[in-house]
Amino acid sequence: RRGIARLHRRMASVRGAQLRWARSGRLSSHRGLSSVIPRRILSIEQTGDPLVATGVDRVVESLPGIGPKALARQASTPFRLSPKFMKEYSSKKAPFGFNGLGELVYHRTYSRVREDGENEDWHDTVQRVVEGTFNMQKGWLQSSGLGWDESKKQIEAEEMFDRIFNFKFLPPGRGLWAMGSQLTEDRGVYAALNNCAFVSTKTRPSKKVSEPFCFLMDASMLGVGVGFDTEASKQSTKF
């Protein structure tokens, strides 16, 4: 019981840090993280970008699709939408609905801080998402020797941009928040694009009892909603 209580306190500490980051829009140093995740180091940089920190690769090393292997598949030259195309949308009003509520939710949840310190507008967010998507595709095709047609992909990307901008379709919320950001482009942390995950608390003899809880903590800190079962309660292993 004492062990579970300590775990709850540690998770509450991290949740408190998440809420502070979300409210401020920027990171603040949280010295409790080193005790929450033993032997995993977080040295947080003041970037205004959640979890863009030195040592973040070690923090999320248990998650799939991240790290050096993912970064190795990045495109040699990043994909970018045509400036001429983007100019058409820079002053166009986004068709947010629900009498302004849609725009309010967007600015509260999905508008990231740009390099100039200002928050993204809708066309900035859509550009980031589309370029991140095609940059990932370009890296994969090139690393697999499948070729890349820049002109064709530019047309496809422009169509994708227009459809998202006009709300014909939308990527998942985590995609709107993380795709094309430093998380995917600089760190290769594609796990942050997942909305949901699941982990069983049941552990095999060869695994550490703490392993499912470490996964839960790592994924939650990336914004992934994690479900879990109570199979551990049926095991004789104690904390």
Disulfide bonds with the S-S distance in Angstrom:
none
